[in-house]
Amino acid sequence: MKKLAIATFMILSISTASAQYLGPQDDQNIPGGYKGPSLSQSITTVKEAMTLRDDAYVKMRGKIVKHSHKDKYIFSDGTGDITIEIDKEKWRGLSVDADDLVEIVGEVDKDWNSVEIDVDYITKVQ
């Protein structure tokens, strides 16, 4: 009798182990997790970035048209130009020239009389 019960239990265990989860797929109600910028956020233009608050996250597409000095560059997207700051470790071995379309993710950095983007991530757009 015990052998029959064990065999039945094992058969049921194996058959339920291969079952698929059919409930809701949305896990947005789970607390915690990453709340920063997302690569899927919408593209911000230079013109829009100039009006945003300090420390606002942005994702921008355009070209780095000029090296200004040290880790500062001039970025242009057709709506205007803005200074961006890219620390050397953020390049991660990436090489770009003035003809390459790039996507940057970073934060608006407002001072008394200037607006810059402090770049957290840069990639080439194919």
C-alpha positions, 0 to 999 in steps of 0.5 A, a space after each residue: 500500500 505504501 508503494 502505491 501511495 509513493 508511486 502516485 505521489 511521484 507521478 503527481 509531482 512530476 506531472 505538476 512540475 511541468 505545468 506552466 504558470 498561466 496567471 498574470 504576468 505583471 510584477 509591477 506590484 512588487 516593491 523595490 527594484 530599479 527606479 532610475 532612467 530606463 533605456 526605453 524612456 522617450 528621447 529628449 531634445 537639446 531644446 527640451 533639456 535646456 528647460 528641465 530642472 537640475 538632476 532631471 534624467 534624459 535620454 538624447 540622440 545626436 552627434 558629438 560635434 566637437 571636443 571642448 576640453 578635458 571631459 567636455 564635448 559639444 553635443 548637437 541634435 538639430 534642435 540646438 547644441 549643449 555641453 556634455 560631460 563624459 568621464 573616461 570610464 563611461 566610454 567603455 572602449 567606445 570610439 565615435 567621431 563627428 559623423 556617428 549618431 550616438 545615444 546618451 543617458 544622463 542628468 541635467 546639470 544646471 549652474 548659475 549660467 549654464 546647462 550641461 548633461 552629465 552622461 552616465 551611459 553612451 552608445 552608438 546608434 546603428 
